[in-house]
């Protein structure tokens, strides 16, 4: 029973990830040095430590969605934290014209 739940959750994540495209580009601090800082972001996933890889992926998707809503073109990833809820810190920037 538990295996079916895990497999179902993984399939749900895979299908939502496949349909989620992002126009926000991952960058490092040097690449965004001359860009406009928009906001600090914290992406979250309820999957936590037990499903670490899918949890980080889902948290990053959440952060990318927040960055897009803020009008960001680039995102700089920060620390990943995982207990019962996985979070990923990031900074959103707007680069270019």
WOBEL-V514514 format. One record per backbone hydrogen bond with DSSP energy under -0.5 kcal/mol. CO is the residue of the C=O (numbers start at 1). NH is the residue of the N-H. E is the energy in kcal/mol with one decimal. If there is no record, write none. Layout:
BEGIN
<<CO & NH & E> <CO & NH & E>>
END
This chain:
BEGIN
<<1 & 5 & -1.7> <2 & 6 & -2.3> <3 & 7 & -2.7> <4 & 8 & -2.5> <5 & 9 & -2.5> <6 & 10 & -2.4> <7 & 11 & -2.4> <8 & 12 & -2.2> <9 & 13 & -2.3> <10 & 14 & -2.4> <11 & 15 & -2.3> <12 & 16 & -2.1> <13 & 17 & -2.6> <14 & 18 & -2.0> <15 & 19 & -1.2> <16 & 20 & -0.8> <19 & 21 & -0.9> <25 & 75 & -2.3> <28 & 32 & -1.2> <30 & 33 & -1.0> <32 & 35 & -1.8> <35 & 37 & -0.6> <36 & 94 & -2.5> <39 & 92 & -2.9> <41 & 90 & -2.2> <43 & 88 & -2.1> <45 & 48 & -0.6> <45 & 86 & -2.5> <47 & 51 & -0.7> <48 & 51 & -0.8> <49 & 52 & -1.0> <51 & 55 & -2.5> <52 & 56 & -2.6> <53 & 57 & -2.1> <54 & 58 & -2.5> <55 & 59 & -2.4> <56 & 60 & -2.4> <57 & 61 & -2.0> <58 & 62 & -2.2> <59 & 63 & -2.3> <60 & 64 & -2.7> <61 & 65 & -2.2> <62 & 66 & -1.9> <63 & 67 & -2.5> <64 & 68 & -2.6> <65 & 69 & -2.1> <66 & 70 & -1.5> <67 & 72 & -2.7> <68 & 71 & -1.5> <73 & 25 & -2.8> <74 & 93 & -2.6> <75 & 27 & -2.5> <75 & 77 & -0.6> <76 & 91 & -1.8> <79 & 89 & -2.6> <81 & 87 & -3.2> <83 & 49 & -3.0> <85 & 83 & -1.1> <86 & 45 & -2.2> <87 & 81 & -3.0> <88 & 43 & -2.5> <89 & 78 & -3.3> <90 & 41 & -3.0> <91 & 76 & -2.4> <92 & 38 & -3.1> <92 & 39 & -1.1> <93 & 73 & -2.6> <93 & 74 & -2.2> <93 & 95 & -0.5> <94 & 36 & -2.6>>
END
